[in-house]
Amino acid sequence: MDSVMAEAETGSKMKWLWLAVLVIALDLGTKALATAMLTYGDPVPVVPMFNLTLLHNTGAAFSFLAQAAGWQRWFFVALALVVSCVLVVWLRKLQHHETWTAIAIVLILGGALGNVYDRVVHGYVVDFLHFYWQDWHFPAFNLADTAITVGAA
């Protein structure tokens, strides 16, 4: 009986996986819209300091390794899948009171899997959110990147 109660308490954080699914759906949906409605590399001003700009990132964060010979695609897919498995194991082991940790984990998980989909299907990650200030431009990103950042924070 005690083992059943312990499993119920620790496994209860798995219920937060719906949030990862929501992140994936929103991420892939917005990337599909951006791909359908934007011209590659052509900024569309939304408000001062923010454009929608369709870009393809074959690297990781901030285009790290984007100029590599192509091996990075499968390296980042494998890395994200390993990290995703670790996150699910971690989520399963959380205690009942660790709700914020569970939310952070599933945000990172959803973002990682959203970008994995892009890498497997397209060979690159679709980015389209582009902030800038005068001549300084923050690297374009997407909702998956946002979920990963919020979860990590």
WOZI-V699810 format. One record per residue. RES is the residue in three letters. SS is DSSP state (2 for helix, 1 for strand, 0 for the rest). PHI is phi in whole degrees, 0 to 359 (999 if undefined). D_LAST is the distance of its C-alpha to the last C-alpha in Angstrom with 1 decimal. Layout:
RES,SS,PHI,D_LAST
RES,SS,PHI,D_LAST
//
This chain:
MET,0,999,37.3
ASP,2,297,34.7
SER,2,292,33.2
VAL,2,293,33.1
MET,2,294,31.3
ALA,2,296,28.8
GLU,2,294,28.2
ALA,2,296,27.8
GLU,2,289,25.2
THR,2,286,23.1
GLY,2,283,23.7
SER,2,294,22.9
LYS,2,285,19.2
MET,2,296,20.6
LYS,2,297,21.3
TRP,2,282,17.8
LEU,2,298,18.7
TRP,2,302,20.1
LEU,2,292,16.7
ALA,2,297,16.3
VAL,2,296,19.9
LEU,2,297,19.2
VAL,2,301,16.4
ILE,2,299,18.9
ALA,2,297,21.7
LEU,2,295,20.1
ASP,2,297,19.0
LEU,2,294,22.4
GLY,2,295,24.2
THR,2,291,22.8
LYS,2,293,23.4
ALA,2,295,26.9
LEU,2,297,27.5
ALA,2,299,26.4
THR,2,296,28.6
ALA,2,284,31.5
MET,2,254,31.4
LEU,0,249,30.3
THR,0,266,32.3
TYR,0,307,30.7
GLY,0,75,29.7
ASP,0,260,31.1
PRO,0,295,28.8
VAL,1,245,29.2
PRO,1,297,28.4
VAL,1,250,26.6
VAL,1,217,26.1
PRO,0,306,26.3
MET,0,81,23.4
PHE,1,215,22.5
ASN,1,238,24.5
LEU,1,262,24.5
THR,1,223,25.4
LEU,1,286,26.0
LEU,1,222,25.2
HIS,1,244,25.2
ASN,1,247,22.9
THR,0,273,24.5
GLY,0,261,22.0
ALA,0,256,18.3
ALA,2,307,15.6
PHE,2,58,17.6
SER,2,63,20.7
PHE,0,304,20.6
LEU,0,68,23.9
ALA,0,298,25.0
GLN,0,270,28.4
ALA,0,293,28.9
ALA,0,282,31.9
GLY,0,118,30.3
TRP,2,297,29.4
GLN,2,295,25.7
ARG,2,304,25.8
TRP,2,285,26.6
PHE,2,298,24.6
PHE,2,291,21.3
VAL,2,296,22.7
ALA,2,298,23.5
LEU,2,301,20.3
ALA,2,295,18.3
LEU,2,291,20.8
VAL,2,295,20.7
VAL,2,298,16.9
SER,2,298,17.4
CYS,2,296,20.1
VAL,2,299,18.2
LEU,2,296,15.4
VAL,2,294,18.4
VAL,2,298,20.0
TRP,2,299,17.1
LEU,2,300,16.8
ARG,2,298,20.6
LYS,2,270,20.5
LEU,0,295,18.1
GLN,0,275,20.1
HIS,0,305,21.0
HIS,0,275,18.9
GLU,0,267,15.5
THR,2,294,14.8
TRP,2,295,11.1
THR,2,294,10.6
ALA,2,298,13.0
ILE,2,297,11.3
ALA,2,300,8.0
ILE,2,298,10.7
VAL,2,288,12.9
LEU,2,295,10.6
ILE,2,296,10.1
LEU,2,300,13.8
GLY,2,298,15.0
GLY,2,295,13.6
ALA,2,298,15.1
LEU,2,289,18.3
GLY,2,298,18.6
ASN,2,286,18.7
VAL,2,299,20.9
TYR,2,306,23.3
ASP,2,302,23.7
ARG,2,297,24.3
VAL,2,290,26.9
VAL,2,281,28.6
HIS,0,256,28.5
GLY,0,89,27.8
TYR,0,203,25.1
VAL,1,260,21.9
VAL,1,279,22.7
ASP,1,242,20.7
PHE,1,205,21.8
LEU,1,269,19.4
HIS,1,227,20.5
PHE,1,259,19.6
TYR,1,207,21.9
TRP,1,219,23.5
GLN,0,53,27.2
ASP,0,264,27.5
TRP,1,265,23.9
HIS,1,239,22.1
PHE,0,283,18.5
PRO,0,304,18.7
ALA,0,299,19.2
PHE,1,212,16.7
ASN,0,220,16.7
LEU,2,291,15.1
ALA,2,297,14.2
ASP,2,298,12.2
THR,2,296,10.5
ALA,2,298,9.8
ILE,2,298,8.5
THR,2,295,6.1
VAL,2,297,5.1
GLY,2,298,5.5
ALA,2,291,3.8
ALA,0,292,0.0
//
